């Protein structure tokens, strides 16, 4: 019984901290908007609920509030896995398509060979 009460109180504390955090963050957005945007861009001041709405929009558009963009966290691991799953022919095709575009893939196929160093 005591363990269950502890778990419930912990959940309540977490929910309360999240609500307080969102409230404080909304207030900070409102304050920054009202002190910067009217003077920089000539926009109108906003209220608390409009600031909260901006936070929700930023969540929808940019995936904020997650400690970083979620799709970027596993990008490298996914690309490594894809590379390992490719056959040697697929790897060569990918590398030849990327030559000259980005990264250390070597010179493009149409580039003349580099001159030999003089001794």
Secondary structure per residue as TSV (DSSP state, phi and psi in degrees):
chain	resnum	aa	ss	phi	psi
A	1	X	-	360.0	-40.9
A	2	X	H	-66.9	-37.1
A	3	X	H	-65.2	-41.1
A	4	X	H	-64.4	-42.1
A	5	X	H	-63.9	-38.5
A	6	X	H	-65.1	-41.4
A	7	X	H	-64.6	-40.7
A	8	X	H	-67.1	-42.9
A	9	X	H	-66.2	-33.6
A	10	X	H	-66.7	-42.7
A	11	X	H	-62.3	-42.4
A	12	X	H	-62.8	-42.3
A	13	X	H	-63.2	-41.4
A	14	X	H	-64.8	-45.6
A	15	X	H	-61.0	-43.0
A	16	X	H	-62.9	-43.0
A	17	X	H	-64.8	-37.8
A	18	X	H	-64.7	-45.3
A	19	X	H	-62.7	-44.0
A	20	X	H	-64.2	-42.3
A	21	X	H	-61.8	-43.9
A	22	X	H	-63.8	-41.0
A	23	X	H	-62.4	-46.0
A	24	X	H	-65.5	-42.5
A	25	X	H	-64.2	-38.9
A	26	X	H	-63.1	-41.4
A	27	X	H	-63.1	-40.7
A	28	X	H	-64.1	-43.2
A	29	X	H	-61.1	-44.4
A	30	X	H	-61.4	-45.5
A	31	X	H	-63.2	-47.0
A	32	X	H	-62.9	-43.3
A	33	X	H	-59.5	-50.3
A	34	X	H	-68.0	-23.5
A	35	X	H	-95.1	-18.5
A	36	X	H	-112.0	-50.2
A	37	X	H	-65.0	-41.7
A	38	X	H	-63.4	-36.3
A	39	X	H	-78.9	-34.2
A	40	X	H	-82.1	-49.4
A	41	X	H	-113.0	-2.0
A	42	X	-	73.6	23.8
A	43	X	-	-84.3	163.0
A	44	X	-	-78.9	156.4
A	45	X	-	-70.6	155.4
A	46	X	-	-119.8	163.2
A	47	X	-	-97.2	-179.9
A	48	X	H	-60.9	-46.1
A	49	X	H	-69.1	-32.2
A	50	X	H	-68.8	-36.6
A	51	X	H	-64.7	-40.3
A	52	X	H	-63.5	-39.8
A	53	X	H	-62.0	-38.5
A	54	X	H	-62.7	-38.2
A	55	X	H	-64.7	-41.3
A	56	X	H	-64.7	-42.6
A	57	X	H	-62.1	-40.5
A	58	X	H	-65.0	-34.6
A	59	X	H	-63.5	-43.9
A	60	X	H	-68.3	-43.1
A	61	X	H	-79.9	-40.8
A	62	X	H	-116.5	-4.6
A	63	X	-	68.8	39.5
A	64	X	-	-73.5	178.8
A	65	X	S	72.4	11.0
A	66	X	S	-108.2	10.8
A	67	X	S	77.6	19.1
A	68	X	S	133.9	157.9
A	69	X	-	-62.7	126.0
A	70	X	H	-66.9	-38.9
A	71	X	H	-70.8	-20.8
A	72	X	H	-82.6	-23.8
A	73	X	H	-60.4	-45.2
A	74	X	T	-101.4	10.6
A	75	X	H	-59.5	-49.0
A	76	X	H	-62.9	-44.0
A	77	X	H	-64.3	-39.6
A	78	X	H	-65.7	-40.3
A	79	X	H	-67.7	-38.2
A	80	X	H	-63.3	-43.0
A	81	X	H	-63.8	-42.6
A	82	X	H	-61.9	-42.1
A	83	X	H	-62.0	-42.9
A	84	X	H	-67.5	-28.7
A	85	X	H	-80.1	-13.3
A	86	X	S	-76.8	148.7
A	87	X	-	-77.9	163.6
A	88	X	H	-57.2	-35.3
A	89	X	H	-66.6	-41.7
A	90	X	H	-65.9	-38.1
A	91	X	H	-62.9	-43.8
A	92	X	H	-65.5	-40.6
A	93	X	H	-62.8	-43.8
A	94	X	H	-62.9	-46.5
A	95	X	H	-63.1	-41.0
A	96	X	H	-68.0	-32.3
A	97	X	H	-70.7	-28.0
A	98	X	H	-89.5	-14.1
A	99	X	T	-57.4	132.6
A	100	X	T	81.6	-6.5
A	101	X	T	-96.3	-50.8
A	102	X	S	-164.7	158.0
A	103	X	S	74.4	173.8
A	104	X	S	-85.7	67.1
A	105	X	S	-99.8	3.9
A	106	X	-	93.3	174.8
A	107	X	S	-71.8	157.3
A	108	X	-	-62.9	155.1
A	109	X	T	-63.8	-29.5
A	110	X	T	-83.5	-6.0
A	111	X	S	-74.4	141.5
A	112	X	-	-68.2	151.9
A	113	X	-	-64.5	147.2
A	114	X	-	-69.3	143.7
A	115	X	-	-66.0	147.8
A	116	X	-	-71.3	143.1
A	117	X	-	-66.0	142.7
A	118	X	-	-83.7	139.4
A	119	X	-	-99.4	360.0
